[in-house]
């Protein structure tokens, strides 16, 4: 936070640069130039971070410009500003400075996410996910910020089911592009595994109130995500994505097992895992994954998931070795080291 003296200086600076920023934002040549727009969005992000309470009164006008520019150009940097705004508005001071209360803030950001998603989905559908990976990366970074800093707006968004479905599809439709696939994975992992991330009690209560919605989305898409994770690690994705794919798979397992009254994998989870491990379309990249290796891997992962979050590092190691077995870089005996007595 700026001190009183610094605030006065920055107020003078803001007063001086504001007309210039407005001129740039309304200049048609500037709005068509992605590099100029990116730099302009960056300046606005820095101002939002440095003097949020001074930017608050102008926020709605700035966001209108950001959204319009995004619709015109689909410049990913516009979404970076939205991410910064969601995080900044976790502060009561900037909420008040923008003339909002918590209820109206939630409504505003719900409407914003809904609108951005509709435009993004139409763009991705037209271009194809593999042709707009930077937009996908930036969009799922926005949704991840919503989860962490404004979960009520995320969970109230009418487009949440479609948004979750898009994230699931991007695990394969981005065709292994690293940044976009990882961004979708991080969002899905944290959304499914919300109980395992460190959040203030107020935000935990919000997510708990929507837990049935989250469970329903997981039930609908869990098998496809499970197959995407196992298929990616067995040869369908770059090795640099294996840790993120492993985390997503373990988040699914941990969530389902933690919800089970018996603390055991239920029939649905077991069927997802078996289906993935026996799907020839997933495993045809490797002749090294036998039914015995698939069964052994499932058993080890389920045993680890029963132990809770503390076993996540070991579960990731299991999946890394599984991937190496698929590539022929190590032997099936590597899995014996994880057997739990």
N, C-alpha and C positions, 0 to 999 in steps of 0.2 A: 504494500500500500504506500502511496505517495504521502509524504509529510505535507504540512500546510504550505510551506515554502515551495516545495516541488509542485504542489497542485496549482499554485498561482502561475508558475512558469509554464506548466503544461496547458493551462487554460489559455494563456496568451498564444502559445504555439497552435493550439487547436483553432482558436479564433482566426489566426492568420492563414492556416492551410485549408480550412473548411471550404471557402469559396473555390479554391483550386480543385479540391476533390470533387465538388459538385459539378464543376465545369467538365472535368474529365469524364465523370460518370454519365453526363448527358451528351457528350460528343460522339456522334455516330461512328466516326473513324476509330476512335478509341474503343468503343464497345464491340467493334468487329475484330479487334486485334487481341488475340488470346494472351499474348505476352504482357501487353499493357494492362489488361483486365486482371491477370494474375498478380501483378505488382500492386495494383490498386486494392485488390482484396487483401493482400498481405499488409498494406498500410492500415486498412480498416481493422484487421485482426490485431495488429500491434496497438492501435489506439484502444480497442476494446479491452486488451489485457492491461495496458498502462493506466488508463483513466476511465474505468468502466462507468463510474457514476456520472462522468461528464458526457459519455456517449449515450447513456440511458435515454435521455429525452429525444435523441435522434434515432433511436434503434429501429422503430417501425419503418421510418423512411429508408434507412440503410438496408434493412432486410427486404423491403420492396424492390429496391434497386438490385440487390443480390439475386433475388428470385427471377426478376425479369432478365437479367444478364445471363443467368443459367439457362433459362428457357430459350434464349436466342443463340447461345453458343455451346451449351453443355460443357462449359469449362469446369474441370474438376476442382479448381481452386475455389470456386463459389461454394462448393460443399465443404471445403476446409474451413471457410468462414462460419458456416452453419455449425460445424463441430465446435469451433471456438466459442460461439454464442451460447450453445447449450451448456457448455461447461461454465462459462462466466455467469450465466443466470442461475447458477446454484447459490449465488450470493444474494442475501436479502436486500443488501444495499442497492445493487443494480436493478433488482426487481422493482424496488420502490422508486428509483430514479427514472425508470421507464414508465411510471404511472400505473403499475400493475400490482396485483396481490397474487398470492399463490394459486388461487383458483383461475384467475384470468391468465396468468402465465402458463398454466398447464393447458388451458384451452387454446392459447395462441400457438404454443409449440406442437400441440396435437394437429392443429390445422396446417401448420408449416410442414410437418413430416408427411402428412397425408398428401399435400399438394406436390411436394418434391418427389415423393415416391411415384405418384401417378405419372409425372413427367419423365422420371428416370426409367420406369418400367416401359413406357411407350418407346422411348429412345433405344433401350436395350433390345426390345422386341424387334424393332426395325433394323437395327444394325447387326444384331447378334452379339452375345456376351463376349466372344473372343475378340471382337472389333472395338470394344469400348471398355477395356479392362481398367483404365485409370478412373473412369467414372464409377465403375463398380467398387473399386478399392475405396474411393472417397465416400461413396454412399454408405457402405457398411461400417466405415469409421464413424459416420454420423450416427448410425443406429446404435453403435457401441457406446457412444457418448450419451445418447438418450438413456440407455440401460443404466449407466452408472450415475448420471446426474439428473435425469428427469424421467424416471421409469413410469410414472403415472401417465405422461403424455404418450410414451411408447405403447403401453398396454391399452390405452383408450383409443389408439389410432384404428380407424375402421379398416385400414389396409394391412393390419398386422398379419393376418393369415396369408395374404398374397406376398407380403414382404418376406415372411419366413420361407415360403415356397421358393421365392427367387433365390434366397441365400442357399437353399438346398440344391437348386439347379446349378448354381454357379460353381459348386464344388467340382463338377465335371465339365460344365459348358464353357468355362474359361480356359479349358484345354491345357491345364497345368501352368498357366501364367502365374507367377509366384505371388506378386503383391495382391492381386484381386482375389485369388483363391484363399490366401492367408487371411485377408480382411474378412471375408465371409465366414471362414472357420472360427476366427476369434469371436465374432458376434454370436454365432450359433453356440459355441462352447460356453460362453459366459451366460447367455440367455438360458440355455438348458441347465447349466450348472450354477444358477444364481445363488443357491444356498452356500456355495463354496467360495464365493468372492466376498471380500471385505467391504461392506456397505454400512452406512449409518442406519440406526434402528428405524428411522422414519421410512427409508427407502426399502428396507427389508419388509416392513409391514405392507407397503404398496404391492410388492411382488408376491407376498404371501396371499394377498387378497385376489390376485390374478393367477394363482398357482394352477387352478383348474384349466384356465386358458392355455397356459404353457404346457401342461400335461397333454391336453388335447392336440396341440400342434406337434408335440413329440410323437404321440401315438400315430398321427397321420403320416409323418415324414421320417420317423425314426429308422425304418428299415432301409429307406433310400440313403439316408445319411450314413448308416452303418456300412452299407455296401460301398459307398463312395470312399469312406475312410479305409476300409480293408483293401478295396481295389486299388486305391492310390498307393498304399504302402507296398502292395505286392507287385507294383510295376507300372501303375497307371499315372503316377505323379512324380515330379522331380524329388530326389532324395531330400532336398532342403525343406520340403513340406512335410516330411514324415513326422517330426515332433508335433506340429500343429494338428495333423490328422490323428495322431495318437491321443492327444489331449481331448479332441472332440469325441472320439470313440469312448474314452474312459469317462468323460463327463456324462454321456448317455448311460453307461453301465452303472456308474455311481448313483446317478439320480434315481434310476429304476430300483436298484437294490435298496437304497436308503428309504424308498417309499414302500417297499414290500414289508408286510407285517412280520414275515418270518426272517427278514434280512437276507433272503435268498433271491437269486435271479428268477424272475417269473417266466411263464411259458412264452410270453411275447418276446422278451429279450432273447431267450434261448433260440427261438425260431429265427429272429433277425440274424443272430450270429451264425447259426448253422446255414441259413440261406446264403449269407455272404461267402462263407468258407467253401460252399459247394457250387457256387455260381461260376460255370465255365467261362462265361463272358467276362468275368472279372479276373479270373486266374489264368486265362489262356496266354498271358504274357510270360508265365512261368510254369515249367513242368516239374518244379521242385516242391510245390505245395501239395502234398498227399492228404488224403482224408485223415490219416493219423496225426499229421502235423497240425491240420486245422482243428481237430478235436482237442489236441493237447494245448494249443494256444488258447482256445476258448476256456478251457478248464483253469489254466494259469491266470488268465485275466479275471475270471469270475472270483477266484480265490483272493486275488489282490483287491478287487473292488469291495469284497466283504470286509476288508480291513479298513476301508475308509480312505479319506483324502491323503493320508500319510503315505499310502502305497503308490501314489501317482508317478513319482520318478521311476520306480521299478517297472510299473506297467508300461511306461514309455520305452524303457530299455527292452522289454519283451517285444514290443512292436517293431522296434528298430532291428532287433535280431531276426524277427519274422521277415522283414523286408530283405535283409541280407541273405536269408535262406532262399527266398524267392529269386534273388539275383544270382544265387550260386556262390556268394562271397563267404558263406560260412555253412557249417553242417547242421542238421537237425539236433545234434547233441547239444548245441548251444542253449536250447530250451530247458535242458535238464537242470541247469543251474538255478532255475526259478521255481523248481518244484517245491511246494510248501507241505511240510509234514504236519 
